[in-house]
Amino acid sequence: MKKKKVFALTLAAVMTLSLAACGNNGGSGKGGNGGGKATDVTIDQITLGEDYTDIEADLHFLTHKTDVVDTKFQDYIKEFQKMYPNINIEYEGITDYANDVTTRLSTGDWGDICMIPTTVSKDDLGDYFLPMGDTDTLSQTYTMLDNFSYDGKSYGLPSMANIQGVVYNKAVFEEAGITELPKTPDEFLTALQQIKDKTDAIPLYTNFAAGWTMSAWDAYIDGCATGDTNFANEGLTKGENPFSDRGDGTGPYAVYDTLYEAVSRGLTEDDPTTTDWEGSKGMMNKGEIAVMVLGSWALPQIQQAGENADDIGYMPFPISVDGIQYATEGPDYFYGINVNSSADEQIAAMCYIKFLVEQSGFAASEGGVDCLVDAQFPEALSAFQSDTVKIIMNDPAPAGEETLQSDINNESELGINVSGELATEVVENATTSAKTMDELADEWNAAWTAAQEKYGVTH
């Protein structure tokens, strides 16, 4: 096991500013506050294009979206500056985002806006990020605030929501003679075998070498694999041996076992250590790869990576519960504002984030859904609304238990939704046959149970 990724260890390095009220200086709508202190303005108090239009600020923005820093994001800046001509935004794209930004956050000197890495514990949010408003108030406008809300305040806004499914090449499926999309792990593995036997495409591309792509598998183990919106809180966080084989092709075991079997049967790339994330998008567009297990955010990237956009489709993860496939709708990265930035920078940052969430069209362009209460479902994902496919949202943690899952996750060292540790172990052991899937599940259960006991969860 890897060392625990407990972000709280860096707290001693962080300087936290107290909040102070800000005033107005007139002008067109509300003016800026040049006092240099943190602000108590909340994002719901701002009306875009009317408030703070005279404010001046230079914002540094850390982003994981390295592919659109010089294109799409520049278009957003130009559109935003029609309302706020004195706010300048400089993006910095970071490839190994979660690891690099986790380290930089501990210095306090990382810029003004970032996409909050999942390594930040809820009870530490106030040490790094400015609260954007009361969660109850913001939830009247925005959805999926739970991940980075704590003690009644929200410290981030989700950039968009992803639908959890599988990217596939329709032309390759047709060439392989696959006429119906697989609905169970067995059907999925059979389809991959058909692709291997009848086409030249790599059936399933793991993108193992990228590292961060391994954590994508963790997103399917709750609602997708169980149909239970409260599984993350009860079945996983508090459940007994949640990684055990249920014997019916559902649950977390079925998700990881699907990957294990694909690798062990030779239905993936020959050498996982040589995969290439950027190159894989073009390969899939050309029909050299049949399937990649990634959130809906990946769909437009692969469609735009070549001339065959119409060949790229998106299907539910191949697990069925009583004949129904479930796809969870969950938030992507959240926007966060540096608690150490000046009041003007913080207000300017809220204006820009509000623009990105409400007016930029970013979510739809990235294969996602706007995290707004009245958001419309994009046409590209309409196939996920049918009699046999249901989209669900995982329930938020109960009051008083907001950090329980992350505490158990950190203590267990399994790194669920953080490091991709489990899927990484699956690929490594399926490749070498060092451990069976059952042996891996037993180890995970033991580590999880010990962590549960430390935090008072008994069975």
N, C-alpha and C positions, 0 to 999 in steps of 0.2 A: 504493500500500500504506500501511496505517496504521503508526504507530510500534510498535516491538516492545513487547510486554507482558511484560517480564522483571521478575517480582515481586521478584527478589533485590536490585534497586536500592534497595529500602526497608529493607534490613537494618540500615543504620546507625542507623535511628530506633528500633530495637527493643531493649528491655532484657530480657535472659534471666536467669531465676533458676536456680540450681543446685538439684538434687534432694536432699532429705534425708529420712531415715527418720522415720516418725511413730509415736507411741505411742498407747496406749489409756487411756481414763479411766473404764473400767468402764461401769456402766449396763446397759441392755438390749442385749446383744450388745456390739460394739465401740463405743467412744466416739469423740468428736471429738478433734482436735488443734488447739489454739488458738495454736500457736506462730507462725503467720503465714508459715511456710516452705512451699515446694512439697513435695508428698507423693510417696512411692514406692509407695503402694498402687496395685494394678492392678485393673481392673474384674472380672477373673475371680476375684479373692479375695473379692468381695462377695456375700453371700447376701441378696437383697432381703427386707425385713421382719424380718431378724434382726440384721444388722450395721449399726452407726452410726445406730441409731434415735433416739438422743438428740442427734444433731448439729444445730447451728443454723447456718443460712446464708440469705442473700438472693441469689438468682441472677438475673442479667440474661442473656437468651437472644435472640440475633439470629436471625431466621428469614425465609426467602423466602415462607413460606406466609401471606401477608397475609389470605387469605380466611377463615381459621379461628382467628385469634388470639383473638377474643372469644367463640368458641363451643367447638369441639372441644378446643382446647388448654386451656381453662378446666376442661373436664370431666376431662382428664388430670391436671391439677394437683390437683383435689379427690380423685381416686382415689389418687394418689400420696401425698397428705398423710394418708391413713388409716394409712400405714406410717411416714411421716416428717413429723409435724405441725409441726416447727420449721424445715422447709425451704420457703422461699417462692420462687416463680418468677415473674418478670415478663418477658413476651414483648415484643419490639419487631419489628414487621413492616416489611420494607424492600422497596420495589417494584423499584428498580434494584439488585438484590441484589449481583451479582458485582462491579460497579464500586464501589459505595459501601462494601461490606465490605472489599474489597481495600485501599482507601484507609485505612479505619479500623484495620485490623489493624496497619498500620505504626506506629501510635501506641502500641500495647500496652494502651491504655485503651479497650476496646470492650465489656467485659462479661465473662461467665464461660463461656458456651456459644455456639457459632455453628455454622452449616452451612458447612463449609470450602469456600471458593470454589476453582474449578479453576485459578485463577491462581497458586496456591501450588505451587512446585516441591518435589519430594520431598526433595531435599537441604536444603531450608530449613525443613522441618516442625518440627524441634526448636526453632527460634528463636521459634515462635509458639504451638505446641501441646504439651500434656502427653502423653507416651506413655501409652497405656491398658494396655499389656502387651506381652509378647513375641508376635510374629506366630504362631509355631508353636503356642503355647499357646492363643491366642485362636481360631485356626482350627479347633480342636476343637469350638467352639461356634458361631462366626460364619463366614459365607461372604463372599466378595468383598472381602477386606481390602486387596487389592493397591494400589489407587489412592493410598492415603495411608499405606502402610507403607514403611519405609526402614531399612536396616541392621539388620533383624531385629526392629524394633519397629513397632507400629501406633499411629498418632497420631489415628485416627478410627475410628468405627464407622458403617457405612452405615445410613441411616434406613430404606431398603427397596430392593428391586430392581425395576426397570422391565422390562417386555417391550417391545421395539421393534417397533411396528406402525403402523397408520393408523386414526384414528377416522373413522367414516363414519355417515351417516344411512340406515338401512335403508329407511325409507319413501320417501325420495327415490330411492334405487336402484330400488325397485320401480316407482315412477311412471315412471322413465326406461326401464323394460323390461330392466334388468340382472338377469339370473337367476343368473349365476355371478360370484363375486368375481374380479377381475383378478389374474393371476399373473405378468405380465410388464409392462415399461414400455409396450409398444405396446398391450396390452390395457387398461392403466390409462388411457392417453390417449384411447383409443376410448370407454371408459366415461365419462370426463369430457365428451367431445364429445356423447355421448348425453344426458347431464344438461343440458348447455347447450341442446341442441336441443328437448328434450321437457319441461323443467320450468322453473320460475322461480328455481331455486336457483343460487347461486354454486357452480360445480363444485369448485374447490379454493381454499381461503382461505389465503393465505400468512402472515397476521399479521406482515407485513414491518415495520410501524411500531413494533412492540414491541421489535425489536432482538434481544433474548435468544432469541426463538423461532426465529431463523435458525440458531442453533447446533444445533437439534434435528436438522437434516438430516445433520450430521456423524456422528450415532450409527448411521447405516445403512451406512456405507461399508466396514466391515470384515466381520464375520461374516455380517450380513444380505445383503450384496452378493456374497459370495464362497463362503459355506459353510465357510470355513477359519477354525478357531478361533485359528490363529497368524498370520493375515494382518496384524494390527495390528503385530506384532513384525517379521515378515519381509517381507511384501509391501508394507507401507506404510513402516515405519521404514527398512528396508534395501533395499527393492525399487527397480528402475530405472524411472523415469518412471511412478509408480503411478497418476497421474491420466489416463493415456492411454486412448483408446477401445479396449476389447477386441474390439468388433465382435460380441459375443454377448449384449448386454443385461445384463452383470454388471459388478461392480467399481465403484469410486468414481465413475468417469465416468458410469455408467448412473444412479446416484442423482441427481447434480447435473443431468444432461441431462434427466431426467424433469421436474424443476422448470423448467429452461430452456424446454423445449418447451411445458409447460402455460402458462407466462406468455406466450411468443411467439405461441401460438395463440389467445390471448384466453380461456383457460379458468380464469382467476382473477379476483379483484375488479378493478374498472375502474382504481382508483388505489391502488397498494400503500402509498403514503405516508399514507393515511387509515384504515388498518385499526385496529381497536379490540379488543384482546385480551379484556378483560372482557365487552364487548358481544358478541363472537363466540360465546361459550359459549351464551348465550340464543338467538342467531340459529340456531345449529346445532340446538339442541334443538327449535326451531320449524320446522325444515326449510328455512331460508333459506340454509344452507350444507350442501354434501354431504360434503365431505372436509376434514380437517385432518391434517397429518403431524406427529404428536406421540407421545411415549411413553405407556405405559399409565396413567401418573399422571393424564393429562388425562381419561380415560374417566369417572370418577365426577363430576368437576367439571362436565362437559357434561351428564351425565345429571341432575344435581341443579339445572341452570340453568333448568328449566321443567317442564312437565307431561308431557313425552313421553320419559321415561327409557327406555322399552322400544324406542324407535326408534333409540337410539344403540348402535352396535356397534363392534367392534375387529377388524381384519383384518391379516394379515401384509403387510409391504411388498412391492409388486409386482415382485419379482425372483425368478427361479427358476434353480437350478443343477442341471442334469440332472434336471429335473422336480420338484425339491424346493425349497420355500421355507424359508428359515432366519430365525429370529427370535432375536436376541441378548438374553440376560438380563444386565442390567448394573446396577450400583449407582446410586442417585440420590445426592443430597447426603449427605455424611458429617457426623456430629456431631463437633465438636472442642472441647476444653477449653483455656481460656487458661492458658498456662504462667506468667503473672504473677499469677493469682488466688491467694488464700491456700490453705493446706492444707485447711482446713475446706470452703472453697468448691469446691475440686477434688474432694474426696471426695463432697460432696453432689451435684456435677454428675455424677459417675460413677454414683451411685445413680439419679439421674433418667434419665440416658441408658440405663442398663440396663433400667429400667422401660419406657421408650419402645420399645426394641427387642424386649423379651421379653414384655411383658404388656399393652401399651396397645391393640393391635389397629390401630395406625396404618397399617401397610402395606396391609392388606386394605381399609381404608376409603378409601385413596388409589389404588386400582387396581393395587397392586403386590404383591410377594411378600416375606415376612419373610426377612431375611438371616440365617437360622438353619439349622444343618446339617440339622435334621429338619423344616423348614418344609413345609407342605402347599400345593399349588397352588390358588389361588382359583377358584371356579366361573366367575367372569366371564371368565377367560382360558383355560378348558378347551379351547376350539376350537383353540388353538395346539398341542395335542398330538394329532397325527393321522399317518396314513401319508404324507401329502404336506407336512406342516409339521413342522419340527424346531426345538426350542429349544436353543441352544448358549450357552456362555460363552466369551468371549475369553480366551486364555491369558495369564497374567501375564508380565511381561517377565523375561528370563533374569537370573540373578544377575550383578551387575556392569554391567547395562544398564538399571537401573531408571529412570534419567533420560534415556536416549538419545532417546526419542521426543519428550519435552517440550523437550529442548535443540534438536533439529532443528526442531520446531514453532515455538519462539520465534525461532530464527535465521531461519527462512524467512518469518516474519511472516504465515503463513497462518491462524493462530488456530484450528486445528481443535479442536473441543470446548471452545473458550474464548470466541471473539468472534463466531462466525457469519459470519466474513469471506467465506468462499467462497460460501455461499448468498446472502449480500447482493450480492456481485458478479454472481451469476447473475441475480438478479431485476432488478438495475439494467441489465445489458446485454441481457437478453432483452426488457426494456421499450423500450429505445432502439435496439436493433440495433447498438450501438456495436462490440461484439465478438461473434464467434461462440463457441459452446461449445468448439470445437476451439482457438480462440485463447486462451481462458481456461485450458484444460487445459495448453496449451504454457507459458503463463506460470507456472502453479503448479508444473509439473514442473521448470522452470528454477530457480525459487526453492528448491524442495525439494532438488534435486540439489546446488546450491551449499551448502546447509546440511548435507547429508549429508557432503560432502567436508570441510567444516570439522571435523566430528566423526569423521573417519576412516572413513566408510562409502564403499567403492569398489565398482565393478561389473566 
